[in-house]
Amino acid sequence: MNIHGGYTQEVMIVAGEASGDLHGANLVRAMREQRPELRFCGMGGRELHAAGVELLCDAAKLAVVGAFEVLSHLGDILAARRALIERMRDRRPGLLILIDYPDFNLLLARSAKKLGIPVFYYISPQVWAWRKGRVRTIKRLTDRMAVILPFEQSFYARYGVRVDFVGHPLMDAVHPDLSPAQFRAAHRIEPTRKLVGLLPGSRRKEVAALLPDFLAAAELLARDHPQAYTFLIPLAPTIGRTLLDEHGLAAWLGRYDYRVISEGRYAMMAACDAVVAASGTVLLELALLGVPTVATYRVSPRTYFLGRLLIRNLRFFSLVNLIGEREIIPELLQDAVTPGRIASELRNMLDNDVARQSMLAGLREVRERLGGPGASRRAADIALQVLADRQRPSLMASDA
């Protein structure tokens, strides 16, 4: 017990989204490898729970997007905040670890600071894209920050934030369990066929907005030689096969060779010769696998208009191009997401060897910039250092 009556062996960790839940769980395991006696509590989902974190709040109840949805879940959001602050007051954990999720987490950081609890922010909010004013809040409320994108370190350093680039945790996660040849054999796909991935996203709205155009583009691509292609469509856990059929896949039965893949996602992606995908983490995963990709992004006209007002200083929307600092993969935004444009870009990747090799070289460069494996371990080293700095005065007081 420390001089404030708190338990410095307890660490609170807060993640509000699925990717943060996964990266947070890996961080917890890396910290326990060095300090097995540590106890963890906080907010998250299945991954953090599986890592042995005592969940005070279920992040799934807070995973909402849009102003009206936030209002409808305001009760859950406020209850989660109260529960976490009460735990901080009662136990005074030795460290608060925040993962992305800035609107919620920065309020927690303010409470932690008032209680004298150090704050480690792991995985930056995208303040470099919009609401840059939050950088000063982050500097005031956090003791250390670890970022996973190379350009973020220089961005935060300009504002005087104590920041480290630890590499991207996907470097430890993106590993296919089958080679492309093994994947083809497992799914009985002839080696002469070109594999084209159609990845419309894992949310219902994304599938509704993009899949019809993806399928129409694939028809244009295969119209003259349907036997030359096999199309691969992943079935995310968050959507059902019925949704794919409702948005055009049912009409393909007996017309084209396609496979709906529900397992071995990375093996499926790595086997593709080219992919069209919704914008998101998947674009970075495809880059790490070295798969030529067309990036697409489409939202409602109102959301797009607001986004254009708020985000003014970015040349690209995909992390692949932002990291590469040039257009490595083609980006189709809003009205540019058409079957003709998608088919044209896919055809260029598949048939133009010069363009293909140039893109593959760019993807290798992105991979190199993301650092080597071990991001979770490097982040754990920093978190434990902050925790040790907090504990040192307590130990000195005990010795006295």
C-alpha positions as a Python dict, from the first residue, in 0.01 Angstrom:
ca = {
    (1, 'M'): (0, 0, 0),
    (2, 'N'): (138, 344, -90),
    (3, 'I'): (146, 660, 118),
    (4, 'H'): (-200, 756, -11),
    (5, 'G'): (-352, 426, 101),
    (6, 'G'): (-375, 292, -255),
    (7, 'Y'): (-259, -35, -410),
    (8, 'T'): (27, 36, -647),
    (9, 'Q'): (19, -324, -775),
    (10, 'E'): (-311, -246, -951),
    (11, 'V'): (-318, -95, -1300),
    (12, 'M'): (-631, 41, -1467),
    (13, 'I'): (-658, 4, -1845),
    (14, 'V'): (-936, 152, -2060),
    (15, 'A'): (-1017, 57, -2421),
    (16, 'G'): (-1341, 150, -2593),
    (17, 'E'): (-1321, -28, -2929),
    (18, 'A'): (-1242, -375, -3063),
    (19, 'S'): (-892, -293, -3189),
    (20, 'G'): (-802, -122, -2862),
    (21, 'D'): (-935, -423, -2671),
    (22, 'L'): (-701, -652, -2868),
    (23, 'H'): (-394, -429, -2842),
    (24, 'G'): (-464, -365, -2475),
    (25, 'A'): (-479, -738, -2404),
    (26, 'N'): (-140, -789, -2567),
    (27, 'L'): (0, -502, -2360),
    (28, 'V'): (-133, -656, -2038),
    (29, 'R'): (30, -991, -2118),
    (30, 'A'): (360, -820, -2199),
    (31, 'M'): (353, -631, -1868),
    (32, 'R'): (273, -948, -1673),
    (33, 'E'): (571, -1125, -1828),
    (34, 'Q'): (791, -884, -1631),
    (35, 'R'): (562, -817, -1335),
    (36, 'P'): (338, -1124, -1283),
    (37, 'E'): (208, -989, -953),
    (38, 'L'): (30, -695, -1120),
    (39, 'R'): (-349, -681, -1106),
    (40, 'F'): (-547, -513, -1383),
    (41, 'C'): (-895, -362, -1388),
    (42, 'G'): (-1076, -131, -1625),
    (43, 'M'): (-1299, -123, -1932),
    (44, 'G'): (-1278, -339, -2242),
    (45, 'G'): (-1419, -647, -2410),
    (46, 'R'): (-1350, -1016, -2465),
    (47, 'E'): (-978, -979, -2527),
    (48, 'L'): (-899, -783, -2211),
    (49, 'H'): (-1120, -1018, -2011),
    (50, 'A'): (-932, -1318, -2152),
    (51, 'A'): (-605, -1150, -2052),
    (52, 'G'): (-720, -1150, -1689),
    (53, 'V'): (-843, -791, -1657),
    (54, 'E'): (-1125, -732, -1409),
    (55, 'L'): (-1380, -555, -1626),
    (56, 'L'): (-1570, -284, -1442),
    (57, 'C'): (-1751, -182, -1763),
    (58, 'D'): (-1836, -354, -2090),
    (59, 'A'): (-1695, -150, -2379),
    (60, 'A'): (-1951, -301, -2618),
    (61, 'K'): (-2222, -86, -2460),
    (62, 'L'): (-2024, 226, -2547),
    (63, 'A'): (-1920, 133, -2902),
    (64, 'V'): (-2143, 386, -3078),
    (65, 'V'): (-2088, 620, -3370),
    (66, 'G'): (-2271, 945, -3440),
    (67, 'A'): (-2420, 1217, -3225),
    (68, 'F'): (-2769, 1068, -3197),
    (69, 'E'): (-2638, 723, -3102),
    (70, 'V'): (-2412, 878, -2839),
    (71, 'L'): (-2715, 1056, -2688),
    (72, 'S'): (-2914, 734, -2679),
    (73, 'H'): (-2629, 561, -2493),
    (74, 'L'): (-2548, 853, -2266),
    (75, 'G'): (-2668, 665, -1957),
    (76, 'D'): (-2424, 379, -2022),
    (77, 'I'): (-2140, 621, -2094),
    (78, 'L'): (-2193, 817, -1772),
    (79, 'A'): (-2232, 497, -1566),
    (80, 'A'): (-1904, 362, -1704),
    (81, 'R'): (-1723, 684, -1627),
    (82, 'R'): (-1860, 687, -1269),
    (83, 'A'): (-1756, 325, -1208),
    (84, 'L'): (-1400, 386, -1327),
    (85, 'I'): (-1357, 708, -1129),
    (86, 'E'): (-1494, 544, -814),
    (87, 'R'): (-1241, 264, -850),
    (88, 'M'): (-961, 517, -894),
    (89, 'R'): (-1070, 695, -576),
    (90, 'D'): (-1106, 374, -376),
    (91, 'R'): (-791, 192, -487),
    (92, 'R'): (-564, 462, -629),
    (93, 'P'): (-411, 236, -897),
    (94, 'G'): (-44, 287, -964),
    (95, 'L'): (-107, 367, -1330),
    (96, 'L'): (-391, 451, -1569),
    (97, 'I'): (-340, 321, -1925),
    (98, 'L'): (-559, 481, -2193),
    (99, 'I'): (-599, 336, -2543),
    (100, 'D'): (-726, 575, -2813),
    (101, 'Y'): (-1099, 662, -2750),
    (102, 'P'): (-1019, 1028, -2668),
    (103, 'D'): (-1356, 1185, -2583),
    (104, 'F'): (-1407, 933, -2302),
    (105, 'N'): (-1045, 878, -2201),
    (106, 'L'): (-937, 1240, -2167),
    (107, 'L'): (-1210, 1294, -1907),
    (108, 'L'): (-1071, 997, -1712),
    (109, 'A'): (-721, 1138, -1743),
    (110, 'R'): (-837, 1462, -1584),
    (111, 'S'): (-977, 1272, -1284),
    (112, 'A'): (-660, 1062, -1257),
    (113, 'K'): (-441, 1373, -1249),
    (114, 'K'): (-646, 1519, -964),
    (115, 'L'): (-589, 1196, -771),
    (116, 'G'): (-217, 1191, -841),
    (117, 'I'): (-236, 881, -1063),
    (118, 'P'): (11, 882, -1356),
    (119, 'V'): (-132, 840, -1706),
    (120, 'F'): (18, 643, -1994),
    (121, 'Y'): (-155, 696, -2330),
    (122, 'Y'): (-103, 405, -2570),
    (123, 'I'): (-219, 440, -2933),
    (124, 'S'): (-287, 798, -3027),
    (125, 'P'): (-622, 946, -3113),
    (126, 'Q'): (-612, 1084, -3467),
    (127, 'V'): (-564, 1442, -3349),
    (128, 'W'): (-321, 1492, -3637),
    (129, 'A'): (-622, 1468, -3869),
    (130, 'W'): (-868, 1688, -3683),
    (131, 'R'): (-922, 1869, -3349),
    (132, 'K'): (-552, 1943, -3308),
    (133, 'G'): (-633, 2152, -3002),
    (134, 'R'): (-658, 1830, -2803),
    (135, 'V'): (-280, 1791, -2828),
    (136, 'R'): (-233, 2047, -2553),
    (137, 'T'): (-485, 1863, -2336),
    (138, 'I'): (-299, 1538, -2394),
    (139, 'K'): (31, 1704, -2301),
    (140, 'R'): (-115, 1842, -1978),
    (141, 'L'): (-284, 1521, -1868),
    (142, 'T'): (-44, 1242, -1970),
    (143, 'D'): (296, 1146, -1830),
    (144, 'R'): (406, 938, -2130),
    (145, 'M'): (269, 851, -2469),
    (146, 'A'): (344, 560, -2703),
    (147, 'V'): (239, 588, -3068),
    (148, 'I'): (216, 319, -3335),
    (149, 'L'): (247, 524, -3656),
    (150, 'P'): (588, 669, -3744),
    (151, 'F'): (471, 1020, -3836),
    (152, 'E'): (289, 1058, -3502),
    (153, 'Q'): (612, 1082, -3303),
    (154, 'S'): (734, 1397, -3476),
    (155, 'F'): (382, 1544, -3464),
    (156, 'Y'): (356, 1513, -3085),
    (157, 'A'): (719, 1607, -3026),
    (158, 'R'): (653, 1945, -3189),
    (159, 'Y'): (408, 2015, -2909),
    (160, 'G'): (645, 1903, -2635),
    (161, 'V'): (469, 1576, -2554),
    (162, 'R'): (693, 1305, -2408),
    (163, 'V'): (635, 1047, -2680),
    (164, 'D'): (788, 723, -2811),
    (165, 'F'): (726, 535, -3134),
    (166, 'V'): (695, 166, -3041),
    (167, 'G'): (598, 20, -3379),
    (168, 'H'): (263, -117, -3487),
    (169, 'P'): (111, -411, -3294),
    (170, 'L'): (-19, -555, -3621),
    (171, 'M'): (341, -656, -3695),
    (172, 'D'): (295, -928, -3432),
    (173, 'A'): (-57, -1024, -3537),
    (174, 'V'): (-71, -1045, -3916),
    (175, 'H'): (50, -1397, -3989),
    (176, 'P'): (-141, -1623, -4234),
    (177, 'D'): (-181, -1982, -4120),
    (178, 'L'): (-167, -2105, -4482),
    (179, 'S'): (52, -2010, -4776),
    (180, 'P'): (-129, -1888, -5092),
    (181, 'A'): (-71, -2229, -5254),
    (182, 'Q'): (-207, -2410, -4946),
    (183, 'F'): (-510, -2179, -4939),
    (184, 'R'): (-587, -2257, -5304),
    (185, 'A'): (-551, -2629, -5239),
    (186, 'A'): (-772, -2615, -4929),
    (187, 'H'): (-1049, -2441, -5126),
    (188, 'R'): (-996, -2633, -5451),
    (189, 'I'): (-912, -2326, -5657),
    (190, 'E'): (-717, -2385, -5978),
    (191, 'P'): (-370, -2228, -5979),
    (192, 'T'): (-445, -2055, -6312),
    (193, 'R'): (-729, -1845, -6171),
    (194, 'K'): (-666, -1493, -6046),
    (195, 'L'): (-793, -1438, -5693),
    (196, 'V'): (-966, -1105, -5633),
    (197, 'G'): (-1078, -1009, -5282),
    (198, 'L'): (-1397, -808, -5224),
    (199, 'L'): (-1380, -665, -4870),
    (200, 'P'): (-1675, -430, -4809),
    (201, 'G'): (-1618, -397, -4433),
    (202, 'S'): (-1752, -549, -4113),
    (203, 'R'): (-2042, -311, -4045),
    (204, 'R'): (-2389, -341, -4197),
    (205, 'K'): (-2384, 16, -4330),
    (206, 'E'): (-2047, -39, -4499),
    (207, 'V'): (-2168, -356, -4667),
    (208, 'A'): (-2487, -186, -4784),
    (209, 'A'): (-2294, 113, -4920),
    (210, 'L'): (-2010, -72, -5093),
    (211, 'L'): (-2087, -436, -5175),
    (212, 'P'): (-2322, -367, -5470),
    (213, 'D'): (-2053, -158, -5643),
    (214, 'F'): (-1782, -413, -5558),
    (215, 'L'): (-1989, -690, -5717),
    (216, 'A'): (-2070, -478, -6023),
    (217, 'A'): (-1698, -401, -6063),
    (218, 'A'): (-1615, -771, -6041),
    (219, 'E'): (-1871, -842, -6315),
    (220, 'L'): (-1704, -584, -6539),
    (221, 'L'): (-1367, -742, -6467),
    (222, 'A'): (-1481, -1097, -6541),
    (223, 'R'): (-1739, -1025, -6811),
    (224, 'D'): (-1534, -1155, -7103),
    (225, 'H'): (-1344, -1431, -6918),
    (226, 'P'): (-1539, -1540, -6608),
    (227, 'Q'): (-1339, -1863, -6586),
    (228, 'A'): (-1020, -1662, -6527),
    (229, 'Y'): (-1124, -1530, -6185),
    (230, 'T'): (-1227, -1649, -5842),
    (231, 'F'): (-1369, -1386, -5607),
    (232, 'L'): (-1314, -1412, -5231),
    (233, 'I'): (-1549, -1242, -4985),
    (234, 'P'): (-1482, -1259, -4610),
    (235, 'L'): (-1775, -1313, -4374),
    (236, 'A'): (-1706, -1098, -4069),
    (237, 'P'): (-1849, -1215, -3733),
    (238, 'T'): (-2053, -895, -3718),
    (239, 'I'): (-2251, -966, -4036),
    (240, 'G'): (-2438, -1267, -4172),
    (241, 'R'): (-2446, -1438, -4509),
    (242, 'T'): (-2802, -1313, -4556),
    (243, 'L'): (-2678, -954, -4562),
    (244, 'L'): (-2436, -1035, -4844),
    (245, 'D'): (-2715, -1202, -5041),
    (246, 'E'): (-2948, -906, -4986),
    (247, 'H'): (-2694, -671, -5140),
    (248, 'G'): (-2633, -859, -5461),
    (249, 'L'): (-2444, -1180, -5390),
    (250, 'A'): (-2750, -1404, -5431),
    (251, 'A'): (-2769, -1304, -5799),
    (252, 'W'): (-2421, -1444, -5854),
    (253, 'L'): (-2522, -1805, -5787),
    (254, 'G'): (-2414, -2016, -6084),
    (255, 'R'): (-2273, -1717, -6274),
    (256, 'Y'): (-1930, -1657, -6120),
    (257, 'D'): (-1685, -1855, -5911),
    (258, 'Y'): (-1687, -1697, -5566),
    (259, 'R'): (-1612, -1817, -5214),
    (260, 'V'): (-1746, -1672, -4890),
    (261, 'I'): (-1470, -1724, -4634),
    (262, 'S'): (-1552, -1723, -4263),
    (263, 'E'): (-1220, -1850, -4122),
    (264, 'G'): (-852, -1794, -4188),
    (265, 'R'): (-895, -1429, -4279),
    (266, 'Y'): (-524, -1351, -4316),
    (267, 'A'): (-464, -1659, -4529),
    (268, 'M'): (-748, -1553, -4758),
    (269, 'M'): (-613, -1198, -4786),
    (270, 'A'): (-255, -1312, -4852),
    (271, 'A'): (-373, -1544, -5130),
    (272, 'C'): (-536, -1260, -5326),
    (273, 'D'): (-372, -1119, -5636),
    (274, 'A'): (-561, -792, -5583),
    (275, 'V'): (-826, -656, -5347),
    (276, 'V'): (-1082, -379, -5327),
    (277, 'A'): (-1152, -289, -4965),
    (278, 'A'): (-1336, -46, -4741),
    (279, 'S'): (-1108, 196, -4562),
    (280, 'G'): (-994, 88, -4216),
    (281, 'T'): (-735, -123, -4039),
    (282, 'V'): (-774, -384, -4312),
    (283, 'L'): (-581, -161, -4554),
    (284, 'L'): (-278, -173, -4326),
    (285, 'E'): (-317, -550, -4285),
    (286, 'L'): (-320, -592, -4663),
    (287, 'A'): (-11, -372, -4690),
    (288, 'L'): (175, -591, -4439),
    (289, 'L'): (75, -896, -4644),
    (290, 'G'): (197, -727, -4964),
    (291, 'V'): (-138, -737, -5145),
    (292, 'P'): (-216, -471, -5411),
    (293, 'T'): (-529, -292, -5299),
    (294, 'V'): (-788, -36, -5408),
    (295, 'A'): (-897, 169, -5104),
    (296, 'T'): (-1256, 295, -5095),
    (297, 'Y'): (-1445, 520, -4858),
    (298, 'R'): (-1810, 626, -4873),
    (299, 'V'): (-2035, 777, -4607),
    (300, 'S'): (-2361, 970, -4613),
    (301, 'P'): (-2348, 1308, -4792),
    (302, 'R'): (-2410, 1491, -4464),
    (303, 'T'): (-2128, 1308, -4284),
    (304, 'Y'): (-1894, 1366, -4577),
    (305, 'F'): (-1973, 1739, -4582),
    (306, 'L'): (-1904, 1771, -4209),
    (307, 'G'): (-1585, 1570, -4248),
    (308, 'R'): (-1460, 1802, -4521),
    (309, 'L'): (-1516, 2098, -4290),
    (310, 'L'): (-1327, 1936, -4001),
    (311, 'I'): (-1047, 1759, -4188),
    (312, 'R'): (-863, 1998, -4413),
    (313, 'N'): (-495, 1909, -4399),
    (314, 'L'): (-477, 1545, -4512),
    (315, 'R'): (-379, 1449, -4865),
    (316, 'F'): (-494, 1088, -4821),
    (317, 'F'): (-749, 895, -4619),
    (318, 'S'): (-570, 558, -4607),
    (319, 'L'): (-299, 491, -4350),
    (320, 'V'): (-98, 316, -4620),
    (321, 'N'): (-55, 638, -4818),
    (322, 'L'): (-20, 855, -4507),
    (323, 'I'): (268, 637, -4385),
    (324, 'G'): (423, 616, -4732),
    (325, 'E'): (379, 994, -4777),
    (326, 'R'): (264, 942, -5136),
    (327, 'E'): (-5, 753, -5327),
    (328, 'I'): (105, 391, -5303),
    (329, 'I'): (-244, 245, -5338),
    (330, 'P'): (-528, 413, -5531),
    (331, 'E'): (-797, 580, -5322),
    (332, 'L'): (-1158, 617, -5435),
    (333, 'L'): (-1364, 858, -5225),
    (334, 'Q'): (-1743, 908, -5223),
    (335, 'D'): (-1872, 956, -5580),
    (336, 'A'): (-1549, 812, -5722),
    (337, 'V'): (-1650, 471, -5582),
    (338, 'T'): (-1804, 338, -5904),
    (339, 'P'): (-1793, -7, -6064),
    (340, 'G'): (-1601, 131, -6362),
    (341, 'R'): (-1331, 298, -6155),
    (342, 'I'): (-1289, -4, -5928),
    (343, 'A'): (-1266, -245, -6221),
    (344, 'S'): (-1015, -21, -6397),
    (345, 'E'): (-789, -4, -6091),
    (346, 'L'): (-811, -380, -6031),
    (347, 'R'): (-732, -454, -6394),
    (348, 'N'): (-427, -226, -6376),
    (349, 'M'): (-298, -412, -6069),
    (350, 'L'): (-354, -752, -6226),
    (351, 'D'): (-236, -689, -6583),
    (352, 'N'): (13, -400, -6570),
    (353, 'D'): (331, -555, -6433),
    (354, 'V'): (516, -222, -6405),
    (355, 'A'): (237, -67, -6197),
    (356, 'R'): (207, -383, -5990),
    (357, 'Q'): (577, -400, -5907),
    (358, 'S'): (583, -31, -5817),
    (359, 'M'): (294, -82, -5576),
    (360, 'L'): (453, -390, -5418),
    (361, 'A'): (774, -192, -5361),
    (362, 'G'): (573, 82, -5191),
    (363, 'L'): (398, -170, -4966),
    (364, 'R'): (735, -312, -4859),
    (365, 'E'): (845, 41, -4770),
    (366, 'V'): (535, 91, -4554),
    (367, 'R'): (606, -234, -4373),
    (368, 'E'): (963, -125, -4301),
    (369, 'R'): (846, 208, -4162),
    (370, 'L'): (616, 37, -3914),
    (371, 'G'): (907, -103, -3715),
    (372, 'G'): (980, -464, -3633),
    (373, 'P'): (776, -702, -3417),
    (374, 'G'): (752, -638, -3044),
    (375, 'A'): (536, -323, -3018),
    (376, 'S'): (349, -458, -2715),
    (377, 'R'): (673, -541, -2534),
    (378, 'R'): (818, -197, -2604),
    (379, 'A'): (497, -29, -2486),
    (380, 'A'): (503, -250, -2174),
    (381, 'D'): (857, -135, -2094),
    (382, 'I'): (741, 228, -2097),
    (383, 'A'): (429, 156, -1890),
    (384, 'L'): (633, -29, -1629),
    (385, 'Q'): (884, 254, -1616),
    (386, 'V'): (605, 505, -1544),
    (387, 'L'): (467, 269, -1279),
    (388, 'A'): (810, 226, -1121),
    (389, 'D'): (857, 604, -1108),
    (390, 'R'): (528, 629, -920),
    (391, 'Q'): (618, 347, -680),
    (392, 'R'): (966, 475, -595),
    (393, 'P'): (851, 743, -348),
    (394, 'S'): (626, 485, -179),
    (395, 'L'): (915, 245, -134),
    (396, 'M'): (1130, 523, 8),
    (397, 'A'): (855, 613, 252),
    (398, 'S'): (825, 248, 360),
    (399, 'D'): (1200, 220, 419),
    (400, 'A'): (1196, 533, 632),
}
